[in-house]
Amino acid sequence: MTKRRVAVFSLAAAAIAACSDYSPLDIPPRSGPPYLAIITRTEAPSGDAPQPGYRYRVTESSLSLGLDTTVAVAASDTVLLSVPPATYQVEIADLPPECRVQANATKQSAVLVAETNTAILRFVVFCRAQLVIENLTSGQQLDETFVYRIEGPDGAEQIGLIGANDTVIVGDLAPGRHAVRMGHVAENCEVVSDGGSSQSVRILPTGGADLAFRVACSDPAARPILRSAVASYRDGVNGFVLYATDPDRDIDRYFWDLTDCRRRSLIGDGGRTRGGLSGGRTGGRDSVVVIGWYELGLPDSVATAGCAAVRVVDKFGNSSGIIEAPLAPRPGSAPFPTRFNASFLDLVAIRTELEADDADGDFLGFFGTARLADGTLGPTDGRPDIGIFNTAGYLGTAVPDVPLGSGRPTFAAYQAVILYLFDRAGHFSRIEDADLFR
């Protein structure tokens, strides 16, 4: 429980000069009711509140008593004034820039009559710390202590410690852009948040800046290894191929993001996650090849300057390192179909025939998708829905049948089958069959 000091002031009308500062020893004595109590509660939802001092200007509203004074107290003080019966207005001031009064009610009034014992005026002040740093650590064998370092636009630095899944409140920062780095990271841990171990934040005088670092820690003996990743981008689509191994044969999902090749996201939403690698053709294997696809719609000129950032994670949260695969065009050609047809099979399935080749002789497989009527797989938004066949794509040219009905979309919802053909270098081509009745 917070202890609150009570500062007792006595005010006599004939002895008070306008807008003067007083301490209890400066004011001629007056005791007894009525009393005017001023209580301020300071709250900071993000953590420890600043400990400012406040000034209260106390004014007798009619001015007939000539009472107009200012008292300065600590934020934790309760002020108790012995005053003559009258109507009083109290204004709170000198709040730090990161603090504000609830509903901007900086002025309040109270009426004290002779029979009154005590009138109470309450101010609620909300303060936002300049910077809140959060460390979100997950996985196995968590690192317990990290070091954060803040460098301001004026060259000033702050260094401190932050624990796993801990939060620190930072103040005394100059306004402007600051670089924040997370260091002293154990070898079995990886900073996986946007920007990696280095982020940038703008500090405002009004406070309210937040940064979150996400750290994935792993059991070194069980950690999956991302061996390689290749990627390309064309016509608004990012395609990639990753190769990973895992001694425990339990790779479960992968994380993907489009970055500037320096771990900073170009799409600004934390990237994407796809699960399901623990089943199907990649389930229970110590070595997996994953073909991935994301439709972004960014201009090729923007995306090809970036990278596809990927990592894989097992069922217990053990994570591989991150590879950023450049999207800049590379020599080589994309695969092409020599036979392709998708059609309804007795209206209970969609069967797709595929044969493909590659001028470079390195055809790998395909990623399968289907276009369905708007609202089939999600809310109606005016655009067709896209469903994917599986998470990992397929090696070779054997396309599985897509069942219809029995809790799945019926034939009436399907508009087209779309395949992305990949080679081992990450080049891909898009093919579509929108006539499923032949």
Backbone torsions as a table, in degrees:
resi	resn	phi	psi	omega
1	MET	NA	133.8	178.9
2	THR	-74.9	129.4	176.8
3	LYS	-85.8	134.9	-176.3
4	ARG	-116.6	126.3	177.9
5	ARG	-83.0	139.3	177.6
6	VAL	-101.2	117.7	176.4
7	ALA	-98.3	116.1	-176.2
8	VAL	-99.4	124.4	179.1
9	PHE	-120.7	144.9	172.3
10	SER	-119.5	134.2	-176.0
11	LEU	-119.6	128.9	174.5
12	ALA	-118.0	130.3	-171.6
13	ALA	-58.5	-41.3	-174.0
14	ALA	-73.1	-14.2	-171.6
15	ALA	-111.0	7.0	-173.1
16	ILE	-106.2	122.8	175.7
17	ALA	-85.9	150.6	-176.6
18	ALA	-64.0	134.1	172.9
19	CYS	54.3	39.9	177.9
20	SER	-96.3	156.0	173.6
21	ASP	-93.0	135.2	-178.2
22	TYR	-131.8	147.7	165.0
23	SER	-112.5	167.3	-177.0
24	PRO	-56.0	-27.3	-177.8
25	LEU	-82.2	-15.4	-175.3
26	ASP	-87.2	-18.5	-169.9
27	ILE	-98.4	131.2	177.6
28	PRO	-54.8	144.3	-172.3
29	PRO	-67.6	139.2	167.9
30	ARG	-150.6	132.0	-176.9
31	SER	-133.9	159.3	176.9
32	GLY	98.4	164.1	-179.4
33	PRO	-70.5	162.3	2.2
34	PRO	-78.7	155.1	178.8
35	TYR	-115.0	147.3	172.2
36	LEU	-115.0	114.0	-179.9
37	ALA	-101.4	133.9	178.3
38	ILE	-120.0	119.5	-177.6
39	ILE	-123.5	129.6	176.6
40	THR	-121.3	127.5	175.0
41	ARG	-105.7	124.0	-179.2
42	THR	-103.9	125.9	-178.5
43	GLU	-124.3	146.9	176.4
44	ALA	-142.4	96.8	-176.4
45	PRO	-58.7	-27.1	-176.0
46	SER	-84.8	-5.7	-179.6
47	GLY	150.6	-154.5	-178.0
48	ASP	-61.2	132.8	-179.6
49	ALA	-80.7	151.4	169.8
50	PRO	-59.9	156.0	-179.4
51	GLN	-112.6	69.0	-178.4
52	PRO	-80.3	168.6	168.1
53	GLY	-103.0	151.9	-179.1
54	TYR	-117.0	161.0	170.2
55	ARG	-118.5	135.3	174.8
56	TYR	-113.0	124.0	172.4
57	ARG	-97.8	119.4	-176.9
58	VAL	-108.1	122.5	-176.2
59	THR	-129.5	134.3	170.4
60	GLU	-79.7	120.4	-164.4
61	SER	-60.5	-38.7	-177.0
62	SER	-77.5	-15.4	-177.2
63	LEU	65.0	3.6	-179.4
64	SER	-69.4	-25.7	178.2
65	LEU	-89.2	-8.3	-178.9
66	GLY	67.7	24.0	-175.6
67	LEU	-94.8	112.3	179.4
68	ASP	-152.9	103.1	-174.5
69	THR	-141.2	160.4	178.2
70	THR	-124.1	132.9	177.2
71	VAL	-121.1	138.4	179.5
72	ALA	-109.3	129.7	-177.6
73	VAL	-141.1	167.0	172.5
74	ALA	-73.9	157.4	-176.2
75	ALA	-62.4	-27.7	-177.2
76	SER	-87.1	-0.9	-176.6
77	ASP	-80.6	144.5	165.1
78	THR	-101.8	125.6	-177.7
79	VAL	-96.5	129.3	178.2
80	LEU	-122.7	115.2	-176.2
81	LEU	-110.1	132.0	171.4
82	SER	-94.1	114.7	-171.0
83	VAL	-133.7	158.2	174.9
84	PRO	-69.5	155.8	175.6
85	PRO	-58.8	129.7	-180.0
86	ALA	178.0	-179.0	173.3
87	THR	-100.5	130.2	-174.6
88	TYR	-122.5	146.0	171.9
89	GLN	-117.1	133.3	179.0
90	VAL	-119.7	128.1	177.9
91	GLU	-118.0	130.7	177.5
92	ILE	-94.8	139.6	-176.9
93	ALA	-146.7	-179.1	179.1
94	ASP	64.0	31.9	175.2
95	LEU	-73.6	142.0	173.4
96	PRO	-60.5	156.1	-176.6
97	PRO	-61.5	-23.6	-179.4
98	GLU	-87.3	7.1	-178.4
99	CYS	-120.1	150.0	176.1
100	ARG	-146.0	154.8	178.4
101	VAL	-85.0	139.7	179.1
102	GLN	-53.3	130.1	179.7
103	ALA	58.0	20.7	-179.7
104	ASN	55.3	28.3	-179.4
105	ALA	-85.0	74.0	-177.8
106	THR	-81.6	-10.6	178.7
107	LYS	-124.9	136.2	176.6
108	GLN	-139.2	157.0	-177.4
109	SER	-126.1	153.8	176.5
110	ALA	-145.8	142.9	177.8
111	VAL	-108.9	122.4	178.5
112	LEU	-115.3	121.0	175.1
113	VAL	-105.2	171.9	-174.2
114	ALA	-59.3	-33.7	-178.2
115	GLU	-80.1	-7.7	-178.7
116	THR	-73.6	139.6	172.4
117	ASN	-92.3	-57.3	-177.4
118	THR	-145.0	132.3	169.6
119	ALA	-109.7	137.1	-175.0
120	ILE	-115.9	128.0	172.1
121	LEU	-111.6	130.8	-177.1
122	ARG	-119.0	131.9	172.3
123	PHE	-114.9	137.3	174.3
124	VAL	-113.8	121.0	-176.9
125	VAL	-112.5	126.7	176.1
126	PHE	-104.7	127.8	179.2
127	CYS	-119.0	139.9	175.9
128	ARG	-112.4	128.7	178.1
129	ALA	-62.5	152.8	177.7
130	GLN	-59.9	-44.8	-176.9
131	LEU	-147.5	131.1	173.2
132	VAL	-115.3	121.6	178.2
133	ILE	-107.9	126.4	-179.4
134	GLU	-116.1	135.6	177.6
135	ASN	-113.8	110.3	-179.3
136	LEU	-105.0	106.9	-174.4
137	THR	-114.1	133.3	-177.8
138	SER	-139.4	171.4	176.6
139	GLY	106.3	-144.3	-175.7
140	GLN	-119.4	150.1	178.6
141	GLN	49.0	62.0	-174.0
142	LEU	-63.3	137.3	168.9
143	ASP	-68.9	138.8	-173.0
144	GLU	-92.6	-31.8	-172.8
145	THR	-135.8	134.4	178.3
146	PHE	-124.6	163.7	177.7
147	VAL	-116.3	127.1	173.6
148	TYR	-106.2	147.6	-179.3
149	ARG	-134.6	128.1	-178.2
150	ILE	-117.2	127.2	177.4
151	GLU	-119.9	121.9	-175.8
152	GLY	-92.0	172.6	180.0
153	PRO	-65.2	-19.3	178.4
154	ASP	-93.4	7.2	-180.0
155	GLY	84.6	-6.0	178.9
156	ALA	-69.5	146.9	-178.3
157	GLU	-126.4	146.6	169.6
158	GLN	-128.1	135.7	178.5
159	ILE	-127.7	136.2	-180.0
160	GLY	-155.0	176.8	-179.9
161	LEU	-106.7	145.6	174.6
162	ILE	-141.6	136.5	-178.3
163	GLY	-87.6	172.1	174.7
164	ALA	-64.4	134.6	-178.9
165	ASN	53.3	44.2	-178.3
166	ASP	-122.2	166.5	178.6
167	THR	-132.6	137.4	174.8
168	VAL	-122.9	147.8	178.2
169	ILE	-106.2	127.3	-175.8
170	VAL	-121.2	133.8	176.1
171	GLY	-131.3	-168.3	-179.5
172	ASP	58.4	39.2	178.5
173	LEU	-106.5	140.6	177.0
174	ALA	-72.9	144.0	175.6
175	PRO	-59.1	147.9	178.3
176	GLY	126.0	-173.5	-176.5
177	ARG	-81.3	130.1	179.9
178	HIS	-121.7	144.3	172.1
179	ALA	-96.6	129.4	-179.9
180	VAL	-121.0	125.6	-177.6
181	ARG	-122.2	141.7	176.4
182	MET	-106.2	120.9	-176.9
183	GLY	-127.0	-173.9	-178.5
184	HIS	57.5	44.4	-179.0
185	VAL	-92.1	128.6	-178.5
186	ALA	-61.5	155.2	-176.7
187	GLU	-63.4	-27.3	-178.8
188	ASN	-87.7	8.2	-178.7
189	CYS	-121.0	152.7	-179.3
190	GLU	-135.3	130.1	173.8
191	VAL	-79.5	112.7	-170.3
192	VAL	-109.0	2.5	-179.6
193	SER	-73.9	165.6	179.0
194	ASP	-55.7	123.8	-177.5
195	GLY	94.0	-6.6	-179.1
196	GLY	65.5	-135.7	-176.4
197	SER	-83.1	1.1	-179.3
198	SER	-129.1	125.3	177.5
199	GLN	-131.8	165.2	179.8
200	SER	-125.0	140.9	-179.0
201	VAL	-143.0	144.7	177.1
202	ARG	-96.7	123.8	-179.9
203	ILE	-96.6	126.9	178.5
204	LEU	-107.9	152.5	176.0
205	PRO	-59.1	-27.6	-178.9
206	THR	-82.8	-1.4	177.9
207	GLY	74.0	-167.8	174.3
208	GLY	95.7	10.7	179.1
209	ALA	-82.6	139.2	179.9
210	ASP	-131.8	141.5	173.4
211	LEU	-134.5	139.5	175.9
212	ALA	-125.2	127.5	172.4
213	PHE	-105.7	129.0	177.1
214	ARG	-106.8	128.6	-176.7
215	VAL	-123.4	128.0	176.4
216	ALA	-107.7	119.3	179.4
217	CYS	-108.6	152.4	-172.8
218	SER	-138.6	154.5	167.0
219	ASP	-76.2	114.8	-175.6
220	PRO	-54.3	-32.9	-177.9
221	ALA	-74.2	-20.6	-176.7
222	ALA	-113.4	2.7	-172.8
223	ARG	-71.7	128.5	173.8
224	PRO	-68.6	156.3	-178.7
225	ILE	-120.2	124.3	174.1
226	LEU	-87.4	106.8	-173.2
227	ARG	-75.0	-41.9	-179.1
228	SER	-164.9	162.6	175.8
229	ALA	-152.2	137.0	175.6
230	VAL	-129.4	151.2	-174.8
231	ALA	-153.9	161.3	173.9
232	SER	-151.1	169.3	-177.1
233	TYR	-142.9	132.8	176.9
234	ARG	-159.2	141.8	175.4
235	ASP	52.1	40.1	175.8
236	GLY	81.2	8.5	-176.2
237	VAL	-122.3	136.6	172.9
238	ASN	-104.8	121.6	174.1
239	GLY	-115.7	145.4	-178.3
240	PHE	-150.5	159.7	176.6
241	VAL	-132.0	127.9	177.5
242	LEU	-124.5	148.4	179.5
243	TYR	-121.3	125.7	-176.9
244	ALA	-140.2	154.1	174.9
245	THR	-128.1	157.5	-179.1
246	ASP	-153.1	121.5	-178.4
247	PRO	-63.7	-26.8	-178.6
248	ASP	-94.2	-0.4	175.8
249	ARG	57.9	37.5	-177.1
250	ASP	-133.0	35.1	172.2
251	ILE	-58.5	131.0	-170.8
252	ASP	-115.8	-33.5	-173.3
253	ARG	-159.0	167.7	173.4
254	TYR	-131.5	152.9	174.9
255	PHE	-109.9	142.5	-178.1
256	TRP	-137.5	145.6	173.5
257	ASP	-152.4	156.9	173.3
258	LEU	-102.6	118.2	-172.4
259	THR	-123.8	175.0	177.0
260	ASP	-88.4	16.4	-177.5
261	CYS	72.4	8.3	174.4
262	ARG	-128.9	28.9	174.2
263	ARG	75.0	8.2	178.5
264	ARG	-100.5	126.2	-174.7
265	SER	-67.1	140.8	174.3
266	LEU	-95.0	-9.8	-179.3
267	ILE	-109.7	-12.6	166.5
268	GLY	67.8	19.7	179.3
269	ASP	-125.1	18.4	177.6
270	GLY	84.1	3.7	177.6
271	GLY	82.0	-164.4	-175.5
272	ARG	-130.1	156.7	175.4
273	THR	-130.0	134.8	172.9
274	ARG	-128.1	127.2	177.3
275	GLY	-98.8	-170.5	176.4
276	GLY	97.8	0.5	-179.2
277	LEU	-72.8	-14.6	179.5
278	SER	-80.0	-1.9	176.6
279	GLY	-125.8	-179.2	178.3
280	GLY	66.3	-149.5	-173.5
281	ARG	-70.1	-18.5	180.0
282	THR	-98.6	-4.0	-176.7
283	GLY	-72.5	136.1	174.9
284	GLY	69.3	22.3	-178.2
285	ARG	-111.2	146.8	178.2
286	ASP	-86.5	-7.6	178.2
287	SER	-141.7	126.6	-177.1
288	VAL	-129.3	148.6	171.5
289	VAL	-119.5	122.4	-177.1
290	VAL	-116.2	128.2	172.7
291	ILE	-102.4	123.0	-176.1
292	GLY	-122.6	159.9	-175.1
293	TRP	-153.6	135.3	171.2
294	TYR	-140.9	131.5	175.9
295	GLU	-94.6	118.0	-174.8
296	LEU	-110.7	-35.3	-178.7
297	GLY	81.8	3.1	176.6
298	LEU	-71.4	147.9	175.6
299	PRO	-59.0	143.3	-179.7
300	ASP	-58.3	-35.0	-178.0
301	SER	-64.2	-27.6	178.5
302	VAL	-83.6	-50.6	-172.8
303	ALA	-69.3	-35.9	-175.7
304	THR	-71.0	-7.1	172.6
305	ALA	-86.0	-4.8	-176.4
306	GLY	-108.6	-161.1	-177.3
307	CYS	-137.8	152.8	167.2
308	ALA	-91.9	115.7	-179.8
309	ALA	-97.6	124.3	-176.2
310	VAL	-135.3	153.2	170.2
311	ARG	-154.1	158.7	179.0
312	VAL	-118.2	152.8	-176.0
313	VAL	-136.1	142.2	178.3
314	ASP	-92.3	-176.4	-174.9
315	LYS	-63.2	-24.8	-175.1
316	PHE	-101.4	10.7	176.9
317	GLY	88.2	1.1	174.4
318	ASN	-67.6	130.1	-171.5
319	SER	-118.7	144.7	170.6
320	SER	-76.3	174.4	168.3
321	GLY	-72.2	177.9	-177.6
322	ILE	-106.6	135.8	172.3
323	ILE	-116.1	131.9	173.0
324	GLU	-104.1	108.4	-177.5
325	ALA	-92.4	119.7	-178.2
326	PRO	-61.2	144.3	179.0
327	LEU	-101.2	0.0	178.7
328	ALA	-59.6	140.3	179.9
329	PRO	-54.1	140.7	179.3
330	ARG	-128.2	159.6	178.0
331	PRO	-61.0	149.3	179.8
332	GLY	125.2	162.7	-178.3
333	SER	-119.7	155.1	-179.9
334	ALA	-84.2	153.7	175.9
335	PRO	-62.6	162.8	178.7
336	PHE	-141.8	152.2	-179.0
337	PRO	-83.6	141.2	169.7
338	THR	-103.3	-17.5	172.9
339	ARG	-154.1	133.4	-179.2
340	PHE	-156.9	122.8	175.4
341	ASN	-157.3	130.1	176.2
342	ALA	-118.8	133.4	-176.9
343	SER	-153.1	156.9	176.1
344	PHE	-69.7	138.4	177.3
345	LEU	-110.1	96.5	-179.2
346	ASP	55.2	26.4	178.4
347	LEU	59.9	17.5	176.6
348	VAL	-114.0	-7.9	180.0
349	ALA	-161.9	164.1	171.0
350	ILE	-112.0	124.8	178.8
351	ARG	-110.4	134.8	-177.6
352	THR	-123.5	129.1	176.0
353	GLU	-103.6	131.4	-176.4
354	LEU	-142.4	132.4	166.1
355	GLU	-133.9	141.0	-174.0
356	ALA	-144.4	161.5	179.0
357	ASP	-144.5	171.4	-180.0
358	ASP	-148.2	129.5	-177.7
359	ALA	-61.9	-26.4	179.7
360	ASP	-89.0	-3.8	178.2
361	GLY	72.0	24.1	-177.8
362	ASP	-128.0	38.0	175.9
363	PHE	-59.4	137.5	-177.1
364	LEU	-113.9	-54.9	-175.1
365	GLY	174.8	-153.3	-175.2
366	PHE	-149.0	159.8	171.1
367	PHE	-113.9	124.3	-173.4
368	GLY	-101.2	135.9	176.1
369	THR	-138.6	166.1	175.4
370	ALA	-139.6	143.3	174.9
371	ARG	-97.6	129.2	-178.3
372	LEU	-124.8	165.1	-179.6
373	ALA	-60.8	146.1	179.8
374	ASP	-56.3	132.6	179.1
375	GLY	91.6	-2.0	-179.4
376	THR	-71.2	-44.4	-175.6
377	LEU	-106.9	-11.1	-177.7
378	GLY	-161.4	-169.2	-180.0
379	PRO	-61.4	151.3	176.3
380	THR	-70.8	124.1	-178.5
381	ASP	-134.2	11.5	178.0
382	GLY	85.3	3.7	178.8
383	ARG	-129.0	148.2	176.4
384	PRO	-60.1	151.4	176.4
385	ASP	-87.1	151.0	176.8
386	ILE	-119.5	124.7	175.0
387	GLY	-112.0	147.4	179.6
388	ILE	-108.8	148.6	-178.8
389	PHE	-69.5	-44.6	178.7
390	ASN	-160.9	176.6	-176.1
391	THR	-79.5	-38.3	-168.1
392	ALA	-95.9	-2.5	-173.6
393	GLY	71.6	-174.4	-176.9
394	TYR	-131.1	143.4	174.1
395	LEU	-92.5	141.7	-177.7
396	GLY	82.4	-157.1	-174.0
397	THR	-119.4	4.7	-178.9
398	ALA	-78.8	111.8	-178.6
399	VAL	-97.1	122.6	179.9
400	PRO	-70.0	150.6	174.7
401	ASP	-65.9	145.1	176.6
402	VAL	-102.3	111.6	-179.2
403	PRO	-67.2	148.8	178.8
404	LEU	-118.5	148.7	177.5
405	GLY	70.7	-167.6	-178.4
406	SER	52.0	54.0	-179.6
407	GLY	88.6	-5.3	177.5
408	ARG	-108.8	165.4	176.3
409	PRO	-57.0	144.3	177.9
410	THR	-84.7	174.2	-178.0
411	PHE	-59.7	-29.3	-176.7
412	ALA	-66.0	-21.1	-177.7
413	ALA	-83.5	-22.7	-173.7
414	TYR	-82.3	132.0	179.5
415	GLN	-111.3	-28.8	-177.6
416	ALA	-167.5	155.3	168.2
417	VAL	-108.9	129.7	-177.2
418	ILE	-124.9	125.0	178.1
419	LEU	-117.3	146.7	174.3
420	TYR	-115.3	114.8	-176.9
421	LEU	-90.0	129.7	-175.0
422	PHE	-118.4	147.6	166.1
423	ASP	-108.6	176.9	-175.0
424	ARG	-70.5	-14.9	178.7
425	ALA	-91.0	0.0	179.1
426	GLY	91.6	-1.2	173.4
427	HIS	-70.1	146.4	179.3
428	PHE	-147.2	159.4	174.1
429	SER	-133.5	154.4	-177.3
430	ARG	-108.4	132.2	174.9
431	ILE	-129.6	146.9	-174.9
432	GLU	-139.8	139.1	171.3
433	ASP	-124.3	110.8	-177.6
434	ALA	-100.5	0.6	176.7
435	ASP	-110.6	93.5	-173.4
436	LEU	-91.8	6.1	179.9
437	PHE	-100.5	9.5	176.9
438	ARG	-138.0	NA	NA
